[in-house]
Amino acid sequence: MARYTLVYGVRLIPESTLKRVDEATLHLADGSTAGLTLHTFDGTIPQLRRSLDRSLDAFFDLLPGADKDDVETFGE
């Protein structure tokens, strides 16, 4: 079964107070770097939870390279 490290961050701030979001940088073991796009959602706590759930579902649906065993074991 393939193994991964999931890099994820969450912070709630009052709506309309965010000025901008910059891309984060990952520093990899081989000395290279990779970008990490940050996403934002606006809404109430229930709306944010639904948006986050949909976003995570879409991320894993689009992720290439999942082994057939991974999908059978952990897929819905």
N, CA, C and O atoms as a Tripos MOL2 file, in Angstrom:
@<TRIPOS>MOLECULE
protein
  304   303    76     0     0
PROTEIN
NO_CHARGES

@<TRIPOS>ATOM
      1 N           0.8440   -1.1650    0.0000 N.3       1 MET1
      2 CA          0.0000    0.0000    0.0000 C.3       1 MET1
      3 C           0.9010    1.2430    0.0000 C.2       1 MET1
      4 O           1.8690    1.3080    0.7570 O.2       1 MET1
      5 N           0.5850    2.2120   -0.8370 N.am      2 ALA2
      6 CA          1.3660    3.4470   -0.9050 C.3       2 ALA2
      7 C           1.2070    4.2550    0.3820 C.2       2 ALA2
      8 O           0.1360    4.2760    0.9880 O.2       2 ALA2
      9 N           2.2860    4.9150    0.7850 N.am      3 ARG3
     10 CA          2.2750    5.7360    2.0000 C.3       3 ARG3
     11 C           2.5890    7.1800    1.6070 C.2       3 ARG3
     12 O           3.3940    7.4160    0.7060 O.2       3 ARG3
     13 N           1.9650    8.1340    2.2720 N.am      4 TYR4
     14 CA          2.1190    9.5440    1.9530 C.3       4 TYR4
     15 C           2.2100   10.3690    3.2320 C.2       4 TYR4
     16 O           1.9010    9.8830    4.3190 O.2       4 TYR4
     17 N           2.6330   11.6100    3.0920 N.am      5 THR5
     18 CA          2.5280   12.6070    4.1480 C.3       5 THR5
     19 C           1.5330   13.6470    3.6620 C.2       5 THR5
     20 O           1.7330   14.2440    2.6040 O.2       5 THR5
     21 N           0.4750   13.8720    4.4100 N.am      6 LEU6
     22 CA         -0.5190   14.8810    4.0560 C.3       6 LEU6
     23 C          -0.1510   16.1840    4.7570 C.2       6 LEU6
     24 O          -0.0650   16.2300    5.9840 O.2       6 LEU6
     25 N           0.0670   17.2410    3.9810 N.am      7 VAL7
     26 CA          0.3910   18.5580    4.5350 C.3       7 VAL7
     27 C          -0.8740   19.3960    4.4560 C.2       7 VAL7
     28 O          -1.4250   19.6110    3.3760 O.2       7 VAL7
     29 N          -1.3230   19.8590    5.5950 N.am      8 TYR8
     30 CA         -2.6100   20.5290    5.6340 C.3       8 TYR8
     31 C          -2.6170   21.5650    6.7430 C.2       8 TYR8
     32 O          -2.0150   21.3510    7.7950 O.2       8 TYR8
     33 N          -3.2870   22.6790    6.5220 N.am      9 GLY9
     34 CA         -3.3950   23.7030    7.5570 C.3       9 GLY9
     35 C          -4.7720   24.3450    7.5390 C.2       9 GLY9
     36 O          -5.3880   24.4940    6.4840 O.2       9 GLY9
     37 N          -5.2410   24.7160    8.7030 N.am     10 VAL10
     38 CA         -6.5580   25.3500    8.8190 C.3      10 VAL10
     39 C          -6.4600   26.4950    9.8160 C.2      10 VAL10
     40 O          -5.8420   26.3590   10.8710 O.2      10 VAL10
     41 N          -7.0610   27.6010    9.4820 N.am     11 ARG11
     42 CA         -7.1570   28.7220   10.4110 C.3      11 ARG11
     43 C          -8.4410   29.4780   10.1010 C.2      11 ARG11
     44 O          -8.6930   29.8170    8.9450 O.2      11 ARG11
     45 N          -9.2440   29.7420   11.1030 N.am     12 LEU12
     46 CA        -10.4690   30.5310   10.9410 C.3      12 LEU12
     47 C         -10.1940   31.9770   11.3290 C.2      12 LEU12
     48 O          -9.6430   32.2520   12.3950 O.2      12 LEU12
     49 N         -10.5850   32.8950   10.4510 N.am     13 ILE13
     50 CA        -10.5270   34.3120   10.7550 C.3      13 ILE13
     51 C         -11.8590   34.9300   10.3530 C.2      13 ILE13
     52 O         -12.5470   34.3720    9.4980 O.2      13 ILE13
     53 N         -12.2450   36.0440   10.9290 N.am     14 PRO14
     54 CA        -13.5190   36.6580   10.5620 C.3      14 PRO14
     55 C         -13.5580   37.0000    9.0650 C.2      14 PRO14
     56 O         -12.5840   37.5000    8.5030 O.2      14 PRO14
     57 N         -14.6940   36.7230    8.4440 N.am     15 GLU15
     58 CA        -14.8720   37.0040    7.0280 C.3      15 GLU15
     59 C         -14.6120   38.4790    6.7540 C.2      15 GLU15
     60 O         -14.9260   39.3390    7.5780 O.2      15 GLU15
     61 N         -14.0440   38.7610    5.6060 N.am     16 SER16
     62 CA        -13.7160   40.1140    5.1230 C.3      16 SER16
     63 C         -12.4760   40.7140    5.7870 C.2      16 SER16
     64 O         -12.1540   41.8720    5.5220 O.2      16 SER16
     65 N         -11.7750   39.9720    6.6360 N.am     17 THR17
     66 CA        -10.5530   40.5070    7.2390 C.3      17 THR17
     67 C          -9.2940   39.9970    6.5410 C.2      17 THR17
     68 O          -8.1990   40.4880    6.8170 O.2      17 THR17
     69 N          -9.4270   39.0320    5.6530 N.am     18 LEU18
     70 CA         -8.2780   38.4750    4.9440 C.3      18 LEU18
     71 C          -7.9270   39.3640    3.7650 C.2      18 LEU18
     72 O          -8.7710   39.6500    2.9160 O.2      18 LEU18
     73 N          -6.6850   39.7940    3.7180 N.am     19 LYS19
     74 CA         -6.2380   40.6480    2.6160 C.3      19 LYS19
     75 C          -5.7380   39.8180    1.4470 C.2      19 LYS19
     76 O          -6.0970   40.0890    0.3000 O.2      19 LYS19
     77 N          -4.9050   38.7980    1.7210 N.am     20 ARG20
     78 CA         -4.4080   37.9350    0.6400 C.3      20 ARG20
     79 C          -3.8700   36.6370    1.2240 C.2      20 ARG20
     80 O          -3.6040   36.5390    2.4220 O.2      20 ARG20
     81 N          -3.7150   35.6450    0.3590 N.am     21 VAL21
     82 CA         -3.1280   34.3540    0.7230 C.3      21 VAL21
     83 C          -1.9870   34.0960   -0.2440 C.2      21 VAL21
     84 O          -2.1750   34.1360   -1.4590 O.2      21 VAL21
     85 N          -0.8070   33.8330    0.2920 N.am     22 ASP22
     86 CA          0.3540   33.5180   -0.5390 C.3      22 ASP22
     87 C           0.5650   32.0110   -0.5690 C.2      22 ASP22
     88 O           0.1100   31.2870    0.3160 O.2      22 ASP22
     89 N           1.2540   31.5590   -1.5870 N.am     23 GLU23
     90 CA          1.5780   30.1410   -1.7010 C.3      23 GLU23
     91 C           2.6180   29.7600   -0.6490 C.2      23 GLU23
     92 O           3.5560   30.5130   -0.3860 O.2      23 GLU23
     93 N           2.4410   28.5990   -0.0600 N.am     24 ALA24
     94 CA          3.4110   28.0790    0.9090 C.3      24 ALA24
     95 C           4.4920   27.3000    0.1630 C.2      24 ALA24
     96 O           4.2570   26.8220   -0.9470 O.2      24 ALA24
     97 N           5.6570   27.1710    0.7570 N.am     25 THR25
     98 CA          6.7580   26.4340    0.1520 C.3      25 THR25
     99 C           7.1050   25.2260    1.0150 C.2      25 THR25
    100 O           7.3030   25.3480    2.2240 O.2      25 THR25
    101 N           7.1750   24.0630    0.3800 N.am     26 LEU26
    102 CA          7.6000   22.8330    1.0340 C.3      26 LEU26
    103 C           9.0710   22.6100    0.7030 C.2      26 LEU26
    104 O           9.4760   22.7570   -0.4500 O.2      26 LEU26
    105 N           9.8610   22.2610    1.6890 N.am     27 HIS27
    106 CA         11.2810   21.9570    1.4860 C.3      27 HIS27
    107 C          11.4460   20.4390    1.5950 C.2      27 HIS27
    108 O          11.2520   19.8600    2.6630 O.2      27 HIS27
    109 N          11.8030   19.8100    0.4850 N.am     28 LEU28
    110 CA         11.8620   18.3550    0.4000 C.3      28 LEU28
    111 C          13.2360   17.8210    0.7980 C.2      28 LEU28
    112 O          14.2320   18.5440    0.7770 O.2      28 LEU28
    113 N          13.2640   16.5400    1.1610 N.am     29 ALA29
    114 CA         14.4770   15.8980    1.6570 C.3      29 ALA29
    115 C          15.6190   15.9350    0.6450 C.2      29 ALA29
    116 O          16.7850   15.9490    1.0380 O.2      29 ALA29
    117 N          15.3080   15.9500   -0.6460 N.am     30 ASP30
    118 CA         16.3610   15.9680   -1.6680 C.3      30 ASP30
    119 C          16.9070   17.3710   -1.9240 C.2      30 ASP30
    120 O          17.7360   17.5550   -2.8160 O.2      30 ASP30
    121 N          16.4550   18.3610   -1.1550 N.am     31 GLY31
    122 CA         16.9350   19.7330   -1.3000 C.3      31 GLY31
    123 C          16.0880   20.5960   -2.2110 C.2      31 GLY31
    124 O          16.2910   21.8090   -2.2780 O.2      31 GLY31
    125 N          15.1460   19.9960   -2.9110 N.am     32 SER32
    126 CA         14.2830   20.7800   -3.7980 C.3      32 SER32
    127 C          13.1120   21.3610   -3.0040 C.2      32 SER32
    128 O          12.8990   21.0300   -1.8370 O.2      32 SER32
    129 N          12.3680   22.2270   -3.6680 N.am     33 THR33
    130 CA         11.1840   22.8110   -3.0470 C.3      33 THR33
    131 C           9.9740   22.5410   -3.9340 C.2      33 THR33
    132 O          10.1030   22.2810   -5.1310 O.2      33 THR33
    133 N           8.8080   22.6090   -3.3240 N.am     34 ALA34
    134 CA          7.5490   22.4380   -4.0490 C.3      34 ALA34
    135 C           6.5530   23.4370   -3.4940 C.2      34 ALA34
    136 O           6.5800   23.7600   -2.3060 O.2      34 ALA34
    137 N           5.6800   23.9220   -4.3520 N.am     35 GLY35
    138 CA          4.6560   24.8660   -3.9250 C.3      35 GLY35
    139 C           3.4540   24.1590   -3.3390 C.2      35 GLY35
    140 O           3.1770   23.0020   -3.6540 O.2      35 GLY35
    141 N           2.7560   24.8630   -2.4960 N.am     36 LEU36
    142 CA          1.5260   24.3520   -1.8970 C.3      36 LEU36
    143 C           0.4810   25.4470   -2.0030 C.2      36 LEU36
    144 O           0.5870   26.4770   -1.3380 O.2      36 LEU36
    145 N          -0.5180   25.2320   -2.8270 N.am     37 THR37
    146 CA         -1.5640   26.2160   -3.0150 C.3      37 THR37
    147 C          -2.5060   26.2000   -1.8230 C.2      37 THR37
    148 O          -2.9390   25.1370   -1.3780 O.2      37 THR37
    149 N          -2.8140   27.3600   -1.3190 N.am     38 LEU38
    150 CA         -3.7310   27.4860   -0.1890 C.3      38 LEU38
    151 C          -5.0970   27.9170   -0.7180 C.2      38 LEU38
    152 O          -5.1830   28.7520   -1.6180 O.2      38 LEU38
    153 N          -6.1470   27.3530   -0.1660 N.am     39 HIS39
    154 CA         -7.5060   27.6430   -0.6110 C.3      39 HIS39
    155 C          -8.2740   28.3200    0.5150 C.2      39 HIS39
    156 O          -7.9680   28.1240    1.6920 O.2      39 HIS39
    157 N          -9.2580   29.1070    0.1530 N.am     40 THR40
    158 CA        -10.0990   29.7620    1.1560 C.3      40 THR40
    159 C         -11.5670   29.4860    0.8740 C.2      40 THR40
    160 O         -11.9620   29.3010   -0.2770 O.2      40 THR40
    161 N         -12.3670   29.4590    1.9220 N.am     41 PHE41
    162 CA        -13.8200   29.3370    1.8460 C.3      41 PHE41
    163 C         -14.4090   30.3880    2.7750 C.2      41 PHE41
    164 O         -13.8210   30.6960    3.8120 O.2      41 PHE41
    165 N         -15.5460   30.9350    2.4210 N.am     42 ASP42
    166 CA        -16.2740   31.8630    3.2860 C.3      42 ASP42
    167 C         -17.6080   31.2520    3.6580 C.2      42 ASP42
    168 O         -18.2020   30.5320    2.8560 O.2      42 ASP42
    169 N         -18.0870   31.5270    4.8570 N.am     43 GLY43
    170 CA        -19.4100   31.0590    5.2470 C.3      43 GLY43
    171 C         -19.5070   30.7760    6.7320 C.2      43 GLY43
    172 O         -18.5840   31.0420    7.5020 O.2      43 GLY43
    173 N         -20.6380   30.2350    7.1070 N.am     44 THR44
    174 CA        -20.8690   29.8310    8.4930 C.3      44 THR44
    175 C         -20.1050   28.5410    8.7630 C.2      44 THR44
    176 O         -19.6000   27.9160    7.8300 O.2      44 THR44
    177 N         -20.0150   28.1410   10.0100 N.am     45 ILE45
    178 CA        -19.3020   26.8980   10.3520 C.3      45 ILE45
    179 C         -19.8900   25.7070    9.5900 C.2      45 ILE45
    180 O         -19.1170   24.9410    9.0140 O.2      45 ILE45
    181 N         -21.2190   25.5060    9.5520 N.am     46 PRO46
    182 CA        -21.7410   24.3750    8.7660 C.3      46 PRO46
    183 C         -21.3970   24.4750    7.2770 C.2      46 PRO46
    184 O         -21.0960   23.4610    6.6480 O.2      46 PRO46
    185 N         -21.4380   25.6800    6.7100 N.am     47 GLN47
    186 CA        -21.0850   25.8580    5.3030 C.3      47 GLN47
    187 C         -19.5990   25.5480    5.0780 C.2      47 GLN47
    188 O         -19.2330   24.9230    4.0820 O.2      47 GLN47
    189 N         -18.7590   25.9870    6.0040 N.am     48 LEU48
    190 CA        -17.3300   25.7170    5.8850 C.3      48 LEU48
    191 C         -17.0380   24.2220    5.9590 C.2      48 LEU48
    192 O         -16.1990   23.7110    5.2180 O.2      48 LEU48
    193 N         -17.7310   23.5270    6.8520 N.am     49 ARG49
    194 CA        -17.5330   22.0740    6.9760 C.3      49 ARG49
    195 C         -17.9150   21.3660    5.6790 C.2      49 ARG49
    196 O         -17.1950   20.4800    5.2200 O.2      49 ARG49
    197 N         -19.0470   21.7540    5.0870 N.am     50 ARG50
    198 CA        -19.4750   21.1370    3.8220 C.3      50 ARG50
    199 C         -18.4750   21.4430    2.7090 C.2      50 ARG50
    200 O         -18.1240   20.5600    1.9260 O.2      50 ARG50
    201 N         -18.0150   22.6990    2.6400 N.am     51 SER51
    202 CA        -17.0460   23.0770    1.6080 C.3      51 SER51
    203 C         -15.7480   22.3050    1.7690 C.2      51 SER51
    204 O         -15.1770   21.8380    0.7830 O.2      51 SER51
    205 N         -15.2830   22.1680    2.9840 N.am     52 LEU52
    206 CA        -14.0480   21.4350    3.2470 C.3      52 LEU52
    207 C         -14.2050   19.9590    2.8840 C.2      52 LEU52
    208 O         -13.3140   19.3720    2.2700 O.2      52 LEU52
    209 N         -15.3290   19.3640    3.2620 N.am     53 ASP53
    210 CA        -15.5810   17.9560    2.9130 C.3      53 ASP53
    211 C         -15.5670   17.7620    1.4000 C.2      53 ASP53
    212 O         -14.9520   16.8180    0.9010 O.2      53 ASP53
    213 N         -16.2420   18.6530    0.6640 N.am     54 ARG54
    214 CA        -16.2800   18.5410   -0.7980 C.3      54 ARG54
    215 C         -14.8900   18.7270   -1.3960 C.2      54 ARG54
    216 O         -14.5160   18.0230   -2.3340 O.2      54 ARG54
    217 N         -14.1330   19.6670   -0.8590 N.am     55 SER55
    218 CA        -12.7970   19.9210   -1.3710 C.3      55 SER55
    219 C         -11.8860   18.7170   -1.1550 C.2      55 SER55
    220 O         -11.1420   18.3300   -2.0550 O.2      55 SER55
    221 N         -11.9420   18.1310    0.0300 N.am     56 LEU56
    222 CA        -11.1180   16.9470    0.3050 C.3      56 LEU56
    223 C         -11.5380   15.7690   -0.5620 C.2      56 LEU56
    224 O         -10.6840   15.0480   -1.0780 O.2      56 LEU56
    225 N         -12.8380   15.5650   -0.7300 N.am     57 ASP57
    226 CA        -13.3120   14.4890   -1.6080 C.3      57 ASP57
    227 C         -12.7870   14.6860   -3.0270 C.2      57 ASP57
    228 O         -12.3130   13.7370   -3.6490 O.2      57 ASP57
    229 N         -12.8680   15.9040   -3.5370 N.am     58 ALA58
    230 CA        -12.3980   16.1870   -4.8970 C.3      58 ALA58
    231 C         -10.8940   15.9610   -5.0040 C.2      58 ALA58
    232 O         -10.4190   15.4200   -6.0030 O.2      58 ALA58
    233 N         -10.1420   16.3700   -3.9880 N.am     59 PHE59
    234 CA         -8.6890   16.1780   -4.0030 C.3      59 PHE59
    235 C          -8.3430   14.7030   -4.1550 C.2      59 PHE59
    236 O          -7.5270   14.3360   -5.0010 O.2      59 PHE59
    237 N          -8.9580   13.8660   -3.3420 N.am     60 PHE60
    238 CA         -8.6290   12.4450   -3.3940 C.3      60 PHE60
    239 C          -9.1910   11.7620   -4.6330 C.2      60 PHE60
    240 O          -8.6120   10.7840   -5.1040 O.2      60 PHE60
    241 N         -10.3050   12.2510   -5.1730 N.am     61 ASP61
    242 CA        -10.8320   11.7020   -6.4210 C.3      61 ASP61
    243 C          -9.8890   11.9710   -7.5870 C.2      61 ASP61
    244 O          -9.7760   11.1520   -8.4990 O.2      61 ASP61
    245 N          -9.2100   13.1210   -7.5590 N.am     62 LEU62
    246 CA         -8.3240   13.5070   -8.6560 C.3      62 LEU62
    247 C          -6.8910   13.0350   -8.4730 C.2      62 LEU62
    248 O          -6.0810   13.1520   -9.3920 O.2      62 LEU62
    249 N          -6.5680   12.5060   -7.3070 N.am     63 LEU63
    250 CA         -5.1970   12.1110   -7.0000 C.3      63 LEU63
    251 C          -4.7770   10.9080   -7.8430 C.2      63 LEU63
    252 O          -5.3840    9.8410   -7.7480 O.2      63 LEU63
    253 N          -3.7410   11.0770   -8.6680 N.am     64 PRO64
    254 CA         -3.2790    9.9330   -9.4690 C.3      64 PRO64
    255 C          -2.4580    8.9770   -8.6150 C.2      64 PRO64
    256 O          -1.8960    9.3670   -7.5920 O.2      64 PRO64
    257 N          -2.3960    7.7390   -9.0410 N.am     65 GLY65
    258 CA         -1.4820    6.7940   -8.4290 C.3      65 GLY65
    259 C          -2.0020    6.0130   -7.2530 C.2      65 GLY65
    260 O          -1.2360    5.2820   -6.6260 O.2      65 GLY65
    261 N          -3.2830    6.1360   -6.9220 N.am     66 ALA66
    262 CA         -3.8030    5.3230   -5.8220 C.3      66 ALA66
    263 C          -3.8290    3.8640   -6.2750 C.2      66 ALA66
    264 O          -4.3800    3.5370   -7.3260 O.2      66 ALA66
    265 N          -3.2340    3.0080   -5.4790 N.am     67 ASP67
    266 CA         -3.2570    1.5790   -5.8040 C.3      67 ASP67
    267 C          -4.6870    1.0630   -5.7440 C.2      67 ASP67
    268 O          -5.5100    1.5670   -4.9800 O.2      67 ASP67
    269 N          -4.9710    0.0590   -6.5550 N.am     68 LYS68
    270 CA         -6.3090   -0.5440   -6.5540 C.3      68 LYS68
    271 C          -6.6840   -1.0250   -5.1480 C.2      68 LYS68
    272 O          -7.8310   -0.8790   -4.7240 O.2      68 LYS68
    273 N          -5.7110   -1.5990   -4.4290 N.am     69 ASP69
    274 CA         -5.9680   -2.0660   -3.0600 C.3      69 ASP69
    275 C          -6.3380   -0.9100   -2.1350 C.2      69 ASP69
    276 O          -7.2090   -1.0570   -1.2780 O.2      69 ASP69
    277 N          -5.6750    0.2480   -2.3040 N.am     70 ASP70
    278 CA         -5.9900    1.4300   -1.4920 C.3      70 ASP70
    279 C          -7.4340    1.8530   -1.7230 C.2      70 ASP70
    280 O          -8.1780    2.1110   -0.7760 O.2      70 ASP70
    281 N          -7.8200    1.9190   -2.9930 N.am     71 VAL71
    282 CA         -9.1780    2.3560   -3.3210 C.3      71 VAL71
    283 C         -10.2020    1.3790   -2.7800 C.2      71 VAL71
    284 O         -11.2250    1.7930   -2.2350 O.2      71 VAL71
    285 N          -9.9400    0.0660   -2.9250 N.am     72 GLU72
    286 CA        -10.8830   -0.9410   -2.4220 C.3      72 GLU72
    287 C         -10.9790   -0.9100   -0.9110 C.2      72 GLU72
    288 O         -12.0620   -1.0930   -0.3550 O.2      72 GLU72
    289 N          -9.8570   -0.6800   -0.2350 N.am     73 THR73
    290 CA         -9.8330   -0.6940    1.2240 C.3      73 THR73
    291 C         -10.4010    0.5940    1.8190 C.2      73 THR73
    292 O         -11.1800    0.5500    2.7720 O.2      73 THR73
    293 N         -10.0090    1.7460    1.2540 N.am     74 PHE74
    294 CA        -10.3390    3.0250    1.8610 C.3      74 PHE74
    295 C         -11.3470    3.8450    1.0690 C.2      74 PHE74
    296 O         -11.8770    4.8250    1.5920 O.2      74 PHE74
    297 N         -11.6280    3.4720   -0.1840 N.am     75 GLY75
    298 CA        -12.5830    4.2290   -0.9960 C.3      75 GLY75
    299 C         -14.0060    4.0150   -0.5180 C.2      75 GLY75
    300 O         -14.3110    3.0980    0.2450 O.2      75 GLY75
    301 N         -14.8620    4.9010   -1.0010 N.am     76 GLU76
    302 CA        -16.2710    4.8060   -0.5710 C.3      76 GLU76
    303 C         -17.1040    4.1140   -1.6030 C.2      76 GLU76
    304 O         -18.3090    3.9460   -1.4130 O.2      76 GLU76
@<TRIPOS>BOND
     1     1     2 1
     2     2     3 1
     3     3     4 2
     4     3     5 am
     5     5     6 1
     6     6     7 1
     7     7     8 2
     8     7     9 am
     9     9    10 1
    10    10    11 1
    11    11    12 2
    12    11    13 am
    13    13    14 1
    14    14    15 1
    15    15    16 2
    16    15    17 am
    17    17    18 1
    18    18    19 1
    19    19    20 2
    20    19    21 am
    21    21    22 1
    22    22    23 1
    23    23    24 2
    24    23    25 am
    25    25    26 1
    26    26    27 1
    27    27    28 2
    28    27    29 am
    29    29    30 1
    30    30    31 1
    31    31    32 2
    32    31    33 am
    33    33    34 1
    34    34    35 1
    35    35    36 2
    36    35    37 am
    37    37    38 1
    38    38    39 1
    39    39    40 2
    40    39    41 am
    41    41    42 1
    42    42    43 1
    43    43    44 2
    44    43    45 am
    45    45    46 1
    46    46    47 1
    47    47    48 2
    48    47    49 am
    49    49    50 1
    50    50    51 1
    51    51    52 2
    52    51    53 am
    53    53    54 1
    54    54    55 1
    55    55    56 2
    56    55    57 am
    57    57    58 1
    58    58    59 1
    59    59    60 2
    60    59    61 am
    61    61    62 1
    62    62    63 1
    63    63    64 2
    64    63    65 am
    65    65    66 1
    66    66    67 1
    67    67    68 2
    68    67    69 am
    69    69    70 1
    70    70    71 1
    71    71    72 2
    72    71    73 am
    73    73    74 1
    74    74    75 1
    75    75    76 2
    76    75    77 am
    77    77    78 1
    78    78    79 1
    79    79    80 2
    80    79    81 am
    81    81    82 1
    82    82    83 1
    83    83    84 2
    84    83    85 am
    85    85    86 1
    86    86    87 1
    87    87    88 2
    88    87    89 am
    89    89    90 1
    90    90    91 1
    91    91    92 2
    92    91    93 am
    93    93    94 1
    94    94    95 1
    95    95    96 2
    96    95    97 am
    97    97    98 1
    98    98    99 1
    99    99   100 2
   100    99   101 am
   101   101   102 1
   102   102   103 1
   103   103   104 2
   104   103   105 am
   105   105   106 1
   106   106   107 1
   107   107   108 2
   108   107   109 am
   109   109   110 1
   110   110   111 1
   111   111   112 2
   112   111   113 am
   113   113   114 1
   114   114   115 1
   115   115   116 2
   116   115   117 am
   117   117   118 1
   118   118   119 1
   119   119   120 2
   120   119   121 am
   121   121   122 1
   122   122   123 1
   123   123   124 2
   124   123   125 am
   125   125   126 1
   126   126   127 1
   127   127   128 2
   128   127   129 am
   129   129   130 1
   130   130   131 1
   131   131   132 2
   132   131   133 am
   133   133   134 1
   134   134   135 1
   135   135   136 2
   136   135   137 am
   137   137   138 1
   138   138   139 1
   139   139   140 2
   140   139   141 am
   141   141   142 1
   142   142   143 1
   143   143   144 2
   144   143   145 am
   145   145   146 1
   146   146   147 1
   147   147   148 2
   148   147   149 am
   149   149   150 1
   150   150   151 1
   151   151   152 2
   152   151   153 am
   153   153   154 1
   154   154   155 1
   155   155   156 2
   156   155   157 am
   157   157   158 1
   158   158   159 1
   159   159   160 2
   160   159   161 am
   161   161   162 1
   162   162   163 1
   163   163   164 2
   164   163   165 am
   165   165   166 1
   166   166   167 1
   167   167   168 2
   168   167   169 am
   169   169   170 1
   170   170   171 1
   171   171   172 2
   172   171   173 am
   173   173   174 1
   174   174   175 1
   175   175   176 2
   176   175   177 am
   177   177   178 1
   178   178   179 1
   179   179   180 2
   180   179   181 am
   181   181   182 1
   182   182   183 1
   183   183   184 2
   184   183   185 am
   185   185   186 1
   186   186   187 1
   187   187   188 2
   188   187   189 am
   189   189   190 1
   190   190   191 1
   191   191   192 2
   192   191   193 am
   193   193   194 1
   194   194   195 1
   195   195   196 2
   196   195   197 am
   197   197   198 1
   198   198   199 1
   199   199   200 2
   200   199   201 am
   201   201   202 1
   202   202   203 1
   203   203   204 2
   204   203   205 am
   205   205   206 1
   206   206   207 1
   207   207   208 2
   208   207   209 am
   209   209   210 1
   210   210   211 1
   211   211   212 2
   212   211   213 am
   213   213   214 1
   214   214   215 1
   215   215   216 2
   216   215   217 am
   217   217   218 1
   218   218   219 1
   219   219   220 2
   220   219   221 am
   221   221   222 1
   222   222   223 1
   223   223   224 2
   224   223   225 am
   225   225   226 1
   226   226   227 1
   227   227   228 2
   228   227   229 am
   229   229   230 1
   230   230   231 1
   231   231   232 2
   232   231   233 am
   233   233   234 1
   234   234   235 1
   235   235   236 2
   236   235   237 am
   237   237   238 1
   238   238   239 1
   239   239   240 2
   240   239   241 am
   241   241   242 1
   242   242   243 1
   243   243   244 2
   244   243   245 am
   245   245   246 1
   246   246   247 1
   247   247   248 2
   248   247   249 am
   249   249   250 1
   250   250   251 1
   251   251   252 2
   252   251   253 am
   253   253   254 1
   254   254   255 1
   255   255   256 2
   256   255   257 am
   257   257   258 1
   258   258   259 1
   259   259   260 2
   260   259   261 am
   261   261   262 1
   262   262   263 1
   263   263   264 2
   264   263   265 am
   265   265   266 1
   266   266   267 1
   267   267   268 2
   268   267   269 am
   269   269   270 1
   270   270   271 1
   271   271   272 2
   272   271   273 am
   273   273   274 1
   274   274   275 1
   275   275   276 2
   276   275   277 am
   277   277   278 1
   278   278   279 1
   279   279   280 2
   280   279   281 am
   281   281   282 1
   282   282   283 1
   283   283   284 2
   284   283   285 am
   285   285   286 1
   286   286   287 1
   287   287   288 2
   288   287   289 am
   289   289   290 1
   290   290   291 1
   291   291   292 2
   292   291   293 am
   293   293   294 1
   294   294   295 1
   295   295   296 2
   296   295   297 am
   297   297   298 1
   298   298   299 1
   299   299   300 2
   300   299   301 am
   301   301   302 1
   302   302   303 1
   303   303   304 2
@<TRIPOS>SUBSTRUCTURE
     1 MET1         2 RESIDUE 1 A MET
     2 ALA2         6 RESIDUE 1 A ALA
     3 ARG3        10 RESIDUE 1 A ARG
     4 TYR4        14 RESIDUE 1 A TYR
     5 THR5        18 RESIDUE 1 A THR
     6 LEU6        22 RESIDUE 1 A LEU
     7 VAL7        26 RESIDUE 1 A VAL
     8 TYR8        30 RESIDUE 1 A TYR
     9 GLY9        34 RESIDUE 1 A GLY
    10 VAL10       38 RESIDUE 1 A VAL
    11 ARG11       42 RESIDUE 1 A ARG
    12 LEU12       46 RESIDUE 1 A LEU
    13 ILE13       50 RESIDUE 1 A ILE
    14 PRO14       54 RESIDUE 1 A PRO
    15 GLU15       58 RESIDUE 1 A GLU
    16 SER16       62 RESIDUE 1 A SER
    17 THR17       66 RESIDUE 1 A THR
    18 LEU18       70 RESIDUE 1 A LEU
    19 LYS19       74 RESIDUE 1 A LYS
    20 ARG20       78 RESIDUE 1 A ARG
    21 VAL21       82 RESIDUE 1 A VAL
    22 ASP22       86 RESIDUE 1 A ASP
    23 GLU23       90 RESIDUE 1 A GLU
    24 ALA24       94 RESIDUE 1 A ALA
    25 THR25       98 RESIDUE 1 A THR
    26 LEU26      102 RESIDUE 1 A LEU
    27 HIS27      106 RESIDUE 1 A HIS
    28 LEU28      110 RESIDUE 1 A LEU
    29 ALA29      114 RESIDUE 1 A ALA
    30 ASP30      118 RESIDUE 1 A ASP
    31 GLY31      122 RESIDUE 1 A GLY
    32 SER32      126 RESIDUE 1 A SER
    33 THR33      130 RESIDUE 1 A THR
    34 ALA34      134 RESIDUE 1 A ALA
    35 GLY35      138 RESIDUE 1 A GLY
    36 LEU36      142 RESIDUE 1 A LEU
    37 THR37      146 RESIDUE 1 A THR
    38 LEU38      150 RESIDUE 1 A LEU
    39 HIS39      154 RESIDUE 1 A HIS
    40 THR40      158 RESIDUE 1 A THR
    41 PHE41      162 RESIDUE 1 A PHE
    42 ASP42      166 RESIDUE 1 A ASP
    43 GLY43      170 RESIDUE 1 A GLY
    44 THR44      174 RESIDUE 1 A THR
    45 ILE45      178 RESIDUE 1 A ILE
    46 PRO46      182 RESIDUE 1 A PRO
    47 GLN47      186 RESIDUE 1 A GLN
    48 LEU48      190 RESIDUE 1 A LEU
    49 ARG49      194 RESIDUE 1 A ARG
    50 ARG50      198 RESIDUE 1 A ARG
    51 SER51      202 RESIDUE 1 A SER
    52 LEU52      206 RESIDUE 1 A LEU
    53 ASP53      210 RESIDUE 1 A ASP
    54 ARG54      214 RESIDUE 1 A ARG
    55 SER55      218 RESIDUE 1 A SER
    56 LEU56      222 RESIDUE 1 A LEU
    57 ASP57      226 RESIDUE 1 A ASP
    58 ALA58      230 RESIDUE 1 A ALA
    59 PHE59      234 RESIDUE 1 A PHE
    60 PHE60      238 RESIDUE 1 A PHE
    61 ASP61      242 RESIDUE 1 A ASP
    62 LEU62      246 RESIDUE 1 A LEU
    63 LEU63      250 RESIDUE 1 A LEU
    64 PRO64      254 RESIDUE 1 A PRO
    65 GLY65      258 RESIDUE 1 A GLY
    66 ALA66      262 RESIDUE 1 A ALA
    67 ASP67      266 RESIDUE 1 A ASP
    68 LYS68      270 RESIDUE 1 A LYS
    69 ASP69      274 RESIDUE 1 A ASP
    70 ASP70      278 RESIDUE 1 A ASP
    71 VAL71      282 RESIDUE 1 A VAL
    72 GLU72      286 RESIDUE 1 A GLU
    73 THR73      290 RESIDUE 1 A THR
    74 PHE74      294 RESIDUE 1 A PHE
    75 GLY75      298 RESIDUE 1 A GLY
    76 GLU76      302 RESIDUE 1 A GLU
